[in-house]
């Protein structure tokens, strides 16, 4: 977006309150699905169960709370959060947000006192939220479902009062009902291929082609080529036989050349060639010597021949 820092920009959008409530309920449901929590990047291999409900997290200090969370299997996720702290890229590091860090566990409680909040506020990546004031920005940071959520026992018991169930509406949210699943069985392929559904479907329609309208190339289609030229198959067979015969003759010639008689014949030809080359070299050398001798005597004139002397 060009020039985003303007006061008249419409940064927020109004969303219906029921849609917001559905979003919070969906984010809560996703926090209980282990694959979604792991897909979001949380290290929860040592967590015993999801959703993770703890009897009491109201610890007196941060050290005690850290020990409790480590015993529950959240130590790996806390270590990941501490190791992820880095300097923000871009100009944002100049504007009071120099560092960035991954999100860790979210502790949902129903405590009236601030003891738990004070104990958890110094743990990197750990957020706290009251069950009566659940926030979609904390349950799904960045729009990604699957936040690692740790419930206290009291907060987990309050979820039915806050959001209601499939049997009765919520007490705290006036007129709100949880979404009801459209499908009781999510295996759509099994439903479609079942005998009950297939027995009600009509058969697959098919078209029968009366004649072949496509034009085939005789150069590449053997059937059409043989239909146009009945002798084409014989021609190809004869060409293949001639090629095979040529290969056999070539192999025999190479074998004969590499035999003892062939090597002797090659040796004779080599000697004859070398003798001719030696004779030519000697003749040229003799002619050059004669020219040099005449040149020394002053009798040699380039261009003169015996025919000019006779004339």
C-alpha positions, -999 to 999 in steps of 0.1 A, spaced: 0 0 0 14 34 -10 19 60 18 1 39 45 8 62 74 -23 84 69 -50 91 95 -78 88 70 -69 52 61 -96 27 69 -75 3 88 -103 -18 104 -133 -34 91 -166 -40 109 -174 -77 113 -207 -90 127 -205 -100 163 -218 -135 156 -190 -140 131 -165 -129 156 -178 -153 182 -177 -181 156 -141 -173 149 -132 -174 186 -150 -207 190 -132 -221 159 -98 -210 172 -105 -227 205 -115 -259 188 -83 -258 166 -62 -255 198 -74 -290 207 -62 -306 175 -26 -317 177 -17 -316 140 -29 -280 137 -9 -270 168 22 -287 154 16 -272 120 16 -237 135 52 -243 147 48 -252 184 71 -278 198 46 -300 217 61 -335 214 63 -339 252 28 -325 260 7 -353 274 -27 -344 259 -48 -318 241 -65 -297 252 -41 -294 282 -60 -287 314 -41 -280 346 -55 -280 381 -37 -249 393 -12 -225 378 -15 -198 404 22 -198 413 38 -172 435 67 -163 412 80 -167 377 105 -194 386 78 -217 400 56 -211 370 84 -219 346 91 -252 365 54 -261 363 52 -254 326 84 -274 319 70 -304 338 39 -302 316 60 -306 285 60 -270 274 98 -265 279 107 -272 243 83 -246 231 96 -220 256 132 -227 245 121 -222 209 106 -189 217 137 -177 236 160 -187 207 138 -169 181 143 -134 195 160 -113 167 161 -78 154 132 -67 132 141 -61 96 132 -28 80 124 6 95 102 -9 121 131 -14 144 134 24 148 98 27 161 98 12 195 96 -24 182 132 -34 177 129 -71 184 106 -98 171 99 -131 188 77 -162 181 46 -169 200 46 -194 229 18 -209 250 -13 -190 259 -26 -196 295 -64 -192 298 -75 -188 334 -105 -176 354 -86 -161 383 -98 -128 398 -64 -120 412 -34 -109 392 -9 -134 407 -8 -156 376 -5 -126 352 24 -112 372 41 -146 373 38 -151 335 45 -116 322 83 -121 324 83 -154 305 92 -148 268 63 -157 244 38 -166 272 5 -148 271 -24 -149 296 -60 -143 290 -92 -145 311 -117 -171 298 -144 -144 299 -124 -121 276 -109 -145 250 -93 -126 221 -90 -139 186 -57 -121 182 -43 -143 209 -60 -175 199 -49 -172 163 -20 -148 160 -14 -137 124 -46 -154 113 -32 -189 118 -52 -213 139 -36 -238 163 -22 -218 192 -8 -238 220 -33 -232 248 -30 -242 284 -63 -241 304 -68 -240 341 -94 -263 354 -117 -234 364 -114 -218 329 -121 -251 312 -153 -255 332 -164 -220 323 -163 -226 285 -198 -241 284 -212 -210 301 -193 -187 278 -200 -204 245 -228 -228 253 -231 -263 239 -250 -280 211 -279 -286 235 -284 -251 250 -273 -215 242 -245 -196 259 -252 -178 292 -228 -149 287 -233 -143 250 -270 -135 245 -286 -156 218 -254 -172 206 -254 -209 196 -223 -229 185 -220 -238 148 -235 -272 141 -216 -294 117 -232 -297 83 -217 -332 78 -216 -359 105 -192 -379 84 -163 -359 68 -153 -388 45 -169 -374 13 -154 -401 -10 -169 -429 12 -203 -412 10 -202 -408 -28 -190 -444 -34 -215 -459 -10 -242 -483 -24 -270 -461 -11 -258 -431 -32 -247 -450 -62 -280 -468 -65 -298 -434 -70 -274 -421 -96 -280 -424 -134 -254 -441 -155 -226 -421 -171 -235 -408 -205 -213 -416 -234 -211 -407 -270 -205 -434 -297 -187 -421 -327 -202 -433 -359 -171 -427 -381 -136 -414 -376 -134 -378 -385 -98 -372 -377 -73 -371 -405 -42 -392 -399 -8 -386 -414 3 -415 -436 39 -407 -429 35 -415 -392 5 -438 -392 13 -473 -404 -23 -484 -410 -31 -454 -432 2 -457 -450 -4 -494 -458 -39 -487 -470 -27 -460 -495 4 -480 -506 1 -518 -501 38 -521 -511 49 -498 -482 53 -527 -457 75 -547 -482 96 -515 -489 103 -511 -452 111 -548 -448 135 -546 -478 151 -514 -464 156 -530 -431 172 -561 -447 195 -539 -468 205 -520 -437 212 -552 -419 233 -565 -448 253 -533 -450 260 -536 -413 272 -572 -417 294 -563 -447 309 -534 -427 316 -556 -398 332 -582 -420 354 -556 -437 366 -543 -403 373 -578 -391 393 -586 -423 412 -554 -419 421 -563 -383 432 -598 -393 468 -609 -398 466 -606 -436 450 -572 -433 477 -560 -410 504 -573 -435 487 -556 -464 485 -523 -444 522 -526 -436 531 -530 -473 510 -500 -482 526 -480 -455 561 -489 -466 553 -480 -502 538 -447 -491 569 -439 -470 592 -448 -499 573 -424 -522 575 -396 -497 612 -402 -491 618 -401 -529 598 -368 -533 617 -353 -504 651 -363 -519 641 -349 -554 630 -315 -539 662 -314 -519 683 -321 -550 665 -294 -570 670 -269 -542 707 -277 -542 710 -271 -579 693 -238 -577 715 -227 -548 746 -237 -568 735 -217 -599 726 -188 -576 761 -188 -562 776 -188 -597 753 -159 -608 737 -180 -636 703 -184 -620 676 -159 -631 641 -164 -618 617 -170 -648 644 -182 -672 638 -216 -688 656 -238 -713 629 -231 -738 638 -193 -737 674 -201 -743 666 -223 -773 646 -195 -788 
